[in-house]
Every structure is written in C-alpha cells, then in structure tokens.
Amino acid sequence: MSFFKRIFSSEKKETLDKGLEQTKTTFFSKLTKAVAGKSKVDDEVLDNLEEVLVSSDVGVTTTLKIIKRIEERVSNDKYMGTDELNLILREEIAGLLSETKSGEETEFTIPANKKPYVIMVVGVNGVGKTTTIGKLAYQLKKSGYKVVLGAADTFRAAAIDQLQIWADRVGVPIVKQQMGSDPASVAFDTLQSAVTQNADVVIIDTAGRLHNKVNLMNELTKVKRVMQKVLDDAPHDVLLVLDGSTGQNAFEQATQFTAATEVSCLAVTKLDGTAKGGVVIGISDQFQIPVKYIGVGEGIEDLQVFNKFEFVDSFFK
C-alpha cells in the first residue's frame, strides 16, 4: 500500500510515475553506489548522500537542509542502518516540501471570488511557456471554465502564431495584435474582451527575454499597470515557467525573474525524459514560491497540478 493516501486518479498517477522514471532510476542508481558495502549511516555515507543530492539537481541549499535533518536523526538513533535510508529520505523530503505552500491541490481550479481570474505567464524562450499556456487553457476549459488567451509576447511572430495554434486546438478565443505591438496594449485589450465575454480566466503570454533585467522589469511593470485600468487587482497570479531539464539553470532563471517581478507561482516543465527532476524539490524549497504545475509529458493532458505527496510517492515508488 502507498505510504501516502491516493489522491490522484490512477491514470494521472501512472503518467506522473512514468514522467519521473528517468529521474528516479538515476537517483537510486547513485544512492545504491553511495551506500555500497555500508550497513550503518555514518559520516562517509552522509558525505556520499550529499554528493548524490547535489548531482541530482536538488540544489546545495536544500541538500544541506536534508543532510542536517538526517544527521539529527542519526545522532538520536545511535545505529541507523543504510537499509532505512530510503524511507528516511522520503520522509525528510516530504517534510521539507510540506513547509512550502506547494502542492495542496489535485485539480485545476481558480478562486470563485475573482472573475475573470488573470494569470500573467513569464519565462525565457524555449522553456515551454506557450505550450504550458495551451495545456493550462485546455485543462481549465475541461474543468468548465471559460478561458481567453492574450498574445502579449509581441517580439516574436512565432510566439503569436504558436499561441494562435494552441487557441485553435483548445477551442478558446485569443486576443492578438501585429508583431512589434505594445505588449501592454494587447494585455489591456485581452482583459476588456474577457470582461465583455464574461470569461472566467485570462492567460496572458509575455516576452521571454532575460538579457536586460531592467528592461524586462519595466515592461512587466507596465503590462501590470495597464491591466489594472481594467481590473484593479490584476494580475492575480504571475506564473513563472521553468524548464526542469536544465537543472541548475532553472535555479538561475528563477533567481532572475523573482528579482525582476513578483512571481506568485511556478510551473516546472519537461520533467519526462530527464534525470533532473530533483530540481522541483530544490526550487520549491529555496524560493518558497508554490510549484503549481508540472509537465510530465508531451501530450495535452500531461500538464498536471503539482501535488507534493504524489510527487514524493512517485519519486520513491
């Protein structure tokens, strides 16, 4: 029986298990080597475990927290066998994730008291930002919400075209202008259109440039300010999309974007086909920003609401 109560559907859980397979296989291969020939958790095992966690992209800061917790348990239990290490790690990682706001929900929902609910999506080009928007729109529409997309990444014609393809695929309206248009103007038009259509959710795409943090900050601030002419509390969420397969680079992107704008939640994509899934643990802990969604496959259904209990269960299954 699972250590954690089953709260996902079996189909979603199977997708999550499959998506984390490479991360899990690589991690436990390293862990097996770390404790080879050892029966007791001693300083050498802890040193090896620290190396395993860091090399699995959990991050140095979070790794040191985990090691400290295990050291405390070892000091209380004078003889702790290496055969218990799997269970101890599982408990400590789950405990660490429980200290953040990440992963309480299991379904795609929005607050009922804010309509339309405005999500501004940020992230560098190539992380799967537009794809995440499309999949999120699909999941929200499937849950019964009326969704409108805004193509405010006006610096690349391809970004507008790609979002249009997703809008057509999902069957939701999109507001767009020509390449080179003012992003804030697109955002303004999108919110006005959403209010007119009595939409439930607005998802605004933004440019994925990071070469000049000052310009990025000014641009995002302007987009927010103009949206607030329509809805004084918009955006309700600023969703940062990170590519989980880039490992430590995802930490750097999170650092840059959280400095440039007020990020309220995270989506970590491309966790399937990578051994770097440990980055979810580190980013969730280090930035204390809720991980709201994870991408565990290429299919339209493969964006999932992040639930820390199911994630840890799949990771250690």
Secondary structure by P-SEA (a helix, b strand, c coil): cccccccccaaaaaaaaaaaaaaaaaaaaaaaaaacccccccaaaaaaaaaaaaaacccaaaaaaaaaaaaaaaaacccccccaaaaaaaaaaaaaaaacccccccccccccccccbbbbbbbccccaaaaaaaaaaaaaaaabbbbbbbccccccaaaaaaaaaaaaaabbbbbbbcccccaaaaaaaaaaaaaaacccbbbbbbbbccccaaaaaaaaaaaaaaaaaacccccccbbbbbcccaaaaaaaaaaaaaaaccccbbbbcccccccccaaaaaaaccccccccbbbccccccccccccaaaaaaaaac
